[in-house]
Amino acid sequence: MSITKLARAQVQALTPYQSARRIGGQGHIWLNANEAADSGEYRLDCSRLNRYPECQPPQVINAYAAYAGVTPEQVLVSRGGDEGIELLIRTFCEPGLDNILLCTPTYGMYAISAETNGVGIIDVPLNPRRQPDFDGIIEQLDRVKLVFLCSPNNPTGDLVDKAGLVRLLDAANNRALVVVDEAYIEFCPEFTQADLLADYPQLVLIRTLSKAFGLAGIRCGFTLASPEVIGLLQKVIAPYPIPEPVAQIAAQALSDSGLTTMRARVDEINALKTRLAEQLGQHPQVAEVFAPNGNYLLVRFTAGAALFARMARAGIILRDFGSKPGLSDCIRITIGNSAEMDAVLQVLQQEQ
């Protein structure tokens, strides 16, 4: 008997999430994972490494609550935003019975986490304006426990319409939770939905230090929600989710000087993004530049696969979304440093 036959049926049938690192590639300029071009410098105190860490380090919780404008009771820290997504599914969805709802094209981990946990998926695709179909979502609320929205949306960069979100939240009261993934919100902070948390206990936000803070390597994310939701998630989360070095680095990143560094990085990335978007928009091989709200640009080329291959031959690794519905010939370009953006443009200028 194959050992594989011992695994759960859902796991046997599962296709792993194709993360940037799993896809891999050969190159020297990595612009496929929406990582920052730098991380900054941090100090570590090794005197407590012999002790188990606190489940929810107060220095991290309090600092993030102050940064996000919420109370500490509304914050859960986890191993990246991905763990927050999975915790919500494990906490609120019964395997084999419940469903989540998502709006493709969007971040792939919502579906992977649901499939891994034996939870069904209802897809209400984005409308032609790349907004959630709020009427379609509301029609499905009695069939789902969680609605996942991404704002800015990965990979398209679009922001969720606030009026539509409020209408959905009103409809979801006592029926479902609405989860807004704000992994990229630092690049357009004026569009956060955090101000709605006080009035809508059915709203949950996902945040991360991976993008604007330049700390993808430490895997540190946050869930913002009502104290009731946070209390339920704390029943499910592992006893020691945040290693001591991670907590130390996160607390430093959320200090006044750390926030200043983050905001300077955001300003630089946004300036490079604006310049790249303008140059791409004038290029004959570019059919469309999508919404520029994250630390990336999704670009529809006249021949996406060929352009992706040309970049790879030049050692520039991008992310190809051409196989996703509605995203034919689309390539996502992470905004790196100035030299990396110049390299992308240089390859684009070359003869095909």
C-alpha positions in Angstrom: 0.0 0.0 0.0 1.3 3.5 -0.9 1.7 5.7 2.1 -0.1 8.4 0.1 -3.3 6.4 0.6 -3.1 7.1 4.3 -3.4 10.8 3.8 -6.7 12.6 3.9 -8.6 12.5 0.6 -8.5 16.3 0.3 -4.7 16.3 0.7 -4.2 13.6 -1.9 -6.2 15.7 -4.4 -4.6 19.0 -3.4 -2.3 21.0 -5.7 0.1 23.0 -3.6 0.0 26.8 -3.8 2.5 27.8 -6.4 4.4 30.5 -4.4 7.1 32.5 -6.0 9.7 30.4 -4.2 8.1 27.1 -5.2 8.0 28.1 -8.8 11.6 29.3 -8.6 13.6 30.2 -11.7 17.1 31.1 -12.6 18.0 34.8 -12.4 19.6 37.6 -10.5 16.7 40.1 -10.4 13.8 38.7 -8.4 10.6 40.7 -9.0 8.0 37.9 -8.7 7.1 37.8 -5.0 6.2 41.4 -4.1 9.1 41.5 -1.7 10.8 44.8 -0.7 14.3 45.5 -2.1 15.7 45.8 1.4 14.9 44.9 5.0 16.8 47.4 7.2 19.0 46.5 10.2 17.8 45.0 13.6 19.4 44.1 16.9 18.8 40.8 18.7 19.0 40.0 22.4 19.8 36.3 22.7 19.5 36.1 26.5 15.9 34.7 26.4 16.4 32.2 23.5 16.3 29.3 26.1 12.7 30.2 27.0 9.5 29.5 25.1 8.1 32.8 23.7 4.9 34.3 24.7 1.9 33.3 22.4 1.0 37.0 21.9 4.0 39.1 22.7 2.6 42.3 24.4 5.4 44.5 23.0 4.3 43.5 19.5 0.5 43.6 20.1 0.6 47.0 21.8 2.8 48.5 19.1 0.7 47.2 16.2 -2.5 48.3 17.9 -1.1 51.8 18.3 0.0 51.8 14.7 -3.3 50.5 13.3 -5.5 52.7 15.5 -7.2 49.9 17.3 -7.1 48.4 20.9 -4.7 45.6 21.8 -7.8 43.4 22.3 -8.5 43.7 18.6 -5.1 42.4 17.4 -3.8 38.8 16.9 -0.2 38.3 15.7 0.5 35.2 13.6 3.1 33.6 11.3 2.4 35.9 8.4 -1.0 36.9 7.1 -1.4 33.4 5.7 -1.7 31.9 9.1 -4.4 34.5 10.0 -6.3 33.3 6.9 -6.0 29.7 7.8 -7.0 30.4 11.5 -10.2 32.0 10.4 -11.1 29.1 8.2 -10.2 26.5 10.9 -12.1 28.5 13.6 -15.3 29.3 11.7 -15.8 26.6 9.1 -16.8 23.0 9.7 -14.9 20.6 7.3 -17.2 19.0 4.8 -20.1 21.3 5.6 -19.2 25.0 5.3 -18.0 27.2 2.5 -15.9 30.4 2.0 -16.5 32.9 -0.7 -13.8 34.5 -2.8 -13.7 36.8 -5.9 -11.3 35.7 -8.6 -8.8 36.7 -9.8 -7.4 37.1 -6.3 -4.8 35.8 -3.9 -4.5 32.1 -4.1 -4.1 31.2 -0.4 -7.8 31.7 0.4 -8.6 28.7 -1.8 -5.6 26.6 -0.8 -6.4 27.1 2.9 -10.0 26.1 2.4 -9.1 23.1 0.3 -6.5 21.9 2.9 -9.1 22.1 5.6 -11.9 20.4 3.7 -13.9 23.5 3.3 -15.9 24.4 0.2 -15.3 27.4 -2.1 -17.9 29.6 -3.8 -16.4 31.9 -6.4 -18.2 35.1 -7.3 -15.8 36.6 -9.9 -14.9 40.3 -10.0 -17.2 42.3 -12.3 -15.9 43.9 -15.5 -14.7 46.9 -13.4 -12.7 44.5 -11.3 -14.8 45.2 -8.3 -16.5 42.6 -6.1 -20.0 41.7 -7.4 -21.6 42.8 -4.1 -25.1 41.8 -5.2 -23.8 38.4 -6.2 -22.0 38.0 -2.9 -25.0 39.0 -0.8 -27.1 36.4 -2.6 -24.6 33.7 -1.3 -24.3 34.9 2.3 -26.5 32.1 3.7 -24.2 29.5 2.1 -20.9 30.8 3.4 -19.1 31.5 6.7 -16.4 33.8 5.4 -16.1 36.2 2.5 -12.6 37.0 1.4 -11.8 40.3 -0.3 -8.4 41.7 -1.1 -7.7 45.4 -1.1 -5.5 46.3 -2.9 -6.3 43.1 -4.7 -3.4 40.8 -5.6 -2.7 40.6 -8.5 -4.8 43.4 -10.1 -4.1 46.2 -7.6 -7.7 47.4 -7.4 -9.2 48.8 -4.2 -12.5 47.6 -2.7 -15.3 50.2 -3.1 -16.1 51.3 0.5 -19.8 52.0 -0.2 -20.2 48.5 -1.6 -18.3 47.0 1.4 -20.5 48.8 3.9 -23.6 47.4 2.1 -22.1 43.9 2.3 -21.3 44.3 5.9 -24.8 45.4 6.7 -26.1 42.3 4.8 -23.6 40.0 6.5 -24.6 40.9 10.1 -25.1 37.7 12.1 -24.7 35.7 8.9 -21.0 35.7 7.9 -17.6 37.4 8.5 -16.2 39.7 5.8 -12.4 39.4 5.7 -10.5 42.3 3.9 -6.9 41.4 3.2 -4.9 44.6 3.5 -1.4 43.1 3.0 -0.5 46.1 0.7 -2.4 48.9 2.5 0.7 50.8 3.5 1.2 51.8 -0.2 -2.2 53.6 -0.1 -3.0 54.0 3.7 -5.8 56.4 3.1 -7.9 53.5 1.8 -7.8 51.2 4.8 -11.1 49.9 6.1 -9.8 50.0 9.8 -12.2 52.8 10.7 -15.1 50.4 10.1 -14.0 47.9 12.7 -15.6 49.8 15.6 -19.1 49.6 14.0 -18.9 46.2 12.3 -17.9 43.3 14.4 -18.4 41.1 11.4 -15.4 42.8 9.7 -11.9 41.3 9.9 -8.7 42.7 8.4 -5.5 40.9 7.5 -2.2 42.7 7.7 1.5 41.9 7.4 5.1 43.1 7.9 6.1 41.3 4.7 5.6 44.1 2.2 6.1 47.7 3.1 8.1 46.8 6.3 10.5 44.7 4.2 10.3 41.7 6.5 8.9 38.8 4.4 11.6 36.6 5.9 10.4 36.7 9.5 6.8 35.7 8.7 4.9 38.1 10.9 1.3 39.1 10.2 -1.7 40.4 12.0 -5.5 39.9 12.2 -7.6 42.9 13.3 -11.1 42.2 14.5 -13.5 42.5 17.3 -12.3 41.2 20.7 -14.9 38.3 20.3 -13.3 37.2 17.1 -9.8 37.5 18.4 -10.7 35.5 21.5 -12.0 32.6 19.3 -8.9 32.7 17.1 -6.7 32.5 20.3 -8.4 29.2 21.0 -7.1 27.7 17.8 -3.7 29.3 17.3 -0.6 27.3 18.2 0.8 27.9 21.7 4.1 29.5 20.5 3.5 31.0 17.1 5.9 33.9 17.3 9.6 33.1 17.8 11.5 35.4 20.2 13.7 36.8 17.4 10.6 37.6 15.3 9.0 39.4 18.2 12.1 41.5 18.8 12.4 42.5 15.1 8.7 43.2 14.8 8.7 45.4 17.8 11.7 47.4 16.4 9.9 47.7 13.0 6.9 49.1 14.8 8.8 51.7 16.8 8.8 55.3 15.8 12.1 55.0 14.0 11.0 51.8 12.3 7.8 53.4 11.1 9.8 56.3 9.7 12.0 53.8 7.8 8.9 52.0 6.5 7.3 55.2 5.3 10.4 56.3 3.5 10.6 52.9 1.8 6.9 53.3 0.7 7.6 56.8 -0.7 10.5 55.4 -2.7 8.6 52.4 -4.0 5.5 54.6 -4.9 7.7 57.0 -6.8 9.4 54.2 -8.8 6.0 52.6 -9.4 4.6 55.9 -10.8 7.6 56.3 -13.1 7.5 52.7 -14.3 3.7 52.9 -14.9 4.2 56.0 -17.1 6.9 54.5 -19.1 5.1 51.2 -19.6 1.9 53.1 -20.6 3.7 54.6 -23.5 5.3 51.4 -24.8 3.8 49.7 -27.9 4.2 46.2 -26.4 1.9 47.2 -23.4 -1.8 46.9 -23.8 -2.8 47.9 -20.2 -1.3 48.9 -16.9 -3.6 47.9 -14.0 -4.3 49.8 -10.9 -1.1 51.0 -9.2 -2.0 50.6 -5.5 0.4 48.0 -4.2 4.1 47.5 -4.4 3.7 45.9 -7.9 2.2 46.5 -11.3 0.1 44.1 -13.2 0.7 44.7 -16.9 -1.1 43.3 -19.9 1.4 42.9 -22.8 0.6 42.3 -26.4 2.5 39.0 -26.1 2.8 38.2 -22.4 4.4 34.7 -22.6 7.0 35.9 -25.0 7.8 38.9 -22.8 8.0 36.8 -19.7 10.5 34.4 -21.5 12.6 37.4 -22.7 12.8 38.7 -19.1 13.8 35.2 -17.8 16.6 34.9 -20.4 17.9 38.2 -19.1 17.8 36.9 -15.5 14.7 38.9 -14.5 12.2 36.7 -12.8 8.6 38.1 -12.9 5.2 36.4 -12.2 3.1 35.2 -15.1 -0.7 35.4 -14.6 -1.7 34.7 -18.2 -3.4 31.5 -17.3 -5.8 33.2 -14.8 -9.4 34.0 -16.0 -9.5 37.5 -17.5 -5.7 38.0 -17.2 -4.4 36.7 -20.6 -1.0 38.1 -21.4 -0.7 39.7 -17.9 2.6 39.8 -16.0 3.0 41.1 -12.5 6.2 43.1 -11.8 7.3 43.7 -8.2 8.7 47.2 -7.7 12.3 46.7 -6.8 15.0 49.3 -6.6 15.8 51.8 -9.3 18.5 49.7 -11.0 16.1 46.7 -11.2 13.3 48.8 -12.7 15.8 50.2 -15.3 16.8 46.6 -16.1 13.1 45.7 -16.8 12.8 48.7 -19.1 16.0 47.9 -20.9 14.9 44.4 -21.8 11.5 45.8 -22.9 13.2 48.1 -25.3 15.2 45.4 -27.0 14.0 43.8 -30.2 11.8 40.8 -29.7 
